[in-house]
Amino acid sequence: MSPQHHGRRLVMSGARTVLVTGASKGIGEATVKRLAQAGWRVFAGVRREPDGASLRERIGDRVVPVMLDVTDAEQVIAAADMVRDATRGALHGVVNNAGIAVAGPLEFLPLASLRQQLEVNVVGQIAVTQAVLPMIRAARGRIVMVGSIAGRSAMPFIGPYSASKFAIEALSDALRVELRPWGIHVALIEPGVIATPIWQTSIDAALAMLKTAPPTVNDYYGDRLDAIRRRAERGVGGLAPDVVARAIEHALTAARPRTRYLIGRDAKMRLWLERVLPDRARDRVIDAALERL
């Protein structure tokens, strides 16, 4: 099955196949929908069978649900085996989207929460990539890593999430060069704030965690945590997930895909601040923004 170039698009002769992790909601769901509508056969990684059934019912029979918890080694292997059998060993793309966001002041963060953050967002992404790489190589396919502007600009109280996305930046850069001899392109998606359930879930988990923290957490961080709570009550906002899905589609199909896709005005502003401001000036800007919440 060979690729053919038509303008700026890379067109495969035959049905294109892709595995999308974290497909049940948000960016993953939007990506499954966009790619299925474009004619891809989409293996949608979900953690609950009802989520997979719902995706297939709503989007159509191009969606093939796959039980896939990226932190479960046996499920990763089983998912790869299923995809290999269904594709005869050739997979045109993998979208490493599964992720969680752990939030809270680092001083009081349970270490188990930090480990979970890194297991899901970092180790899990590499585990899936390793499992499907023989199929990607066979199809001369592509790898898309869903990072975040948080991987280039760390903000207070989401240090664990930022750490995981900084790691994805490094791993994507290394993987892109390592796989270059086989013509396997690795793209990194760097969205700003996107309107997905991950943020409300993160805020709820952080608030629950803080209830078990020592009373001094409120003495030290109470004002800022209250401001973040108020902001959460107003809604997180952000761009629609399909904006990111559109960039993922481009990374999978363009004749000349980018290495990085920076998405959203807020992401561009944060990157600009990182580039032009000295660290202490940048810190003062963030402090002022927290005061305005």
Beta strands, then each sheet from edge to edge (+ up, - down):
strand 1: 3-6
strand 2: 9-12
strand 3: 17-20
strand 4: 41-46
strand 5: 63-67
strand 6: 93-96
strand 7: 142-146
strand 8: 185-191
strand 9: 260-263
sheet 1: 1+ 2-
sheet 2: 5+ 4+ 3+ 6+ 7+ 8+ 9+
end
